[in-house]
Amino acid sequence: MKRIAVYCGSATPADPRYIELAQEVGTELARRGIGLVYGGGRLGLMGAVADAAMAAGGEVIGVIPVALAHVEVEHTGLTELITVETMHERKAQFERLSDGFLTLPGGVGTMDELWEAVSWAQLGYHQKPVGLLNAYGFYDGLLAFNRHMGEVGFIRPAHQGIILAERELDLLLDRMAAHEPGEQIIRMDPKTL
């Protein structure tokens, strides 16, 4: 993997472990020679992961919609900052620029990005690994719900393993690097995103 798109919150939670986690991810990606593609902001976990990757000598590409550039306070100290018009264009750039997707703790926007990466994998827009870093059990409820959707029959058995979830970063990155694409519903052309 040359680059990974990292999805995470632009907020700074009171618990400092979350910022430390983002810093660990940025540092480790740079150490492994994996470029970071992310939302382009300098606040919260987004800023922490970018700053850590840059400090460790990594490549960092931010992708930010014009409307969010001031709200998320765009990060101007990156390898590259790409400004797009819409959120959809932002997510399409994440898919185009990265070899996999890694979700850290975050809120509604982070969930939107995660589920779109999963949905696109099911539909065949990409065959890239979709990792979920379940640090501190943050995503225990989401993973239980994902299993429940499969048990009820809303997720096909062939797609129940799309989300690669681990509590430890090294294990998750290793699993993502060893990823073998699964069965897709259909094979879509990524250019149609």
RAMOGI-V678740 format. One record per backbone hydrogen bond with DSSP energy under -0.5 kcal/mol. NH is the residue of the N-H (numbers start at 1). CO is the residue of the C=O. If there is no record, write none. Layout:
NH_CO + NH_CO
This chain:
4_35 + 5_100 + 6_4 + 6_37 + 7_5 + 7_102 + 9_105 + 13_11 + 16_14 + 18_15 + 20_16 + 21_17 + 22_18 + 23_19 + 24_20 + 25_21 + 26_22 + 27_23 + 28_24 + 29_25 + 30_26 + 31_27 + 32_28 + 33_30 + 34_29 + 35_2 + 35_33 + 36_59 + 37_4 + 38_61 + 42_72 + 42_73 + 43_72 + 45_9 + 45_11 + 46_9 + 47_43 + 48_44 + 49_45 + 50_46 + 51_47 + 52_48 + 53_49 + 54_50 + 55_51 + 56_52 + 57_54 + 58_53 + 61_36 + 62_60 + 62_80 + 63_38 + 64_82 + 66_84 + 68_65 + 69_65 + 69_66 + 72_68 + 74_69 + 75_40 + 76_74 + 79_60 + 80_60 + 82_62 + 83_81 + 84_64 + 84_82 + 90_86 + 91_87 + 92_88 + 93_89 + 94_90 + 95_91 + 96_92 + 97_93 + 98_94 + 99_3 + 101_129 + 102_5 + 103_131 + 104_7 + 104_102 + 111_107 + 112_108 + 113_109 + 114_110 + 115_111 + 116_112 + 117_113 + 118_114 + 119_115 + 120_116 + 121_117 + 122_118 + 123_119 + 124_120 + 125_120 + 126_120 + 129_99 + 130_162 + 131_101 + 131_129 + 132_164 + 133_103 + 134_132 + 134_166 + 135_133 + 137_134 + 138_135 + 140_137 + 143_139 + 144_140 + 145_141 + 146_142 + 147_143 + 148_144 + 149_145 + 150_146 + 151_147 + 152_148 + 153_149 + 154_149 + 155_149 + 159_156 + 160_156 + 160_157 + 162_159 + 164_130 + 164_162 + 165_163 + 166_132 + 172_168 + 173_169 + 174_170 + 175_171 + 176_172 + 177_173 + 178_174 + 179_176 + 185_122 + 188_186 + 190_188 + 192_189 + 193_190
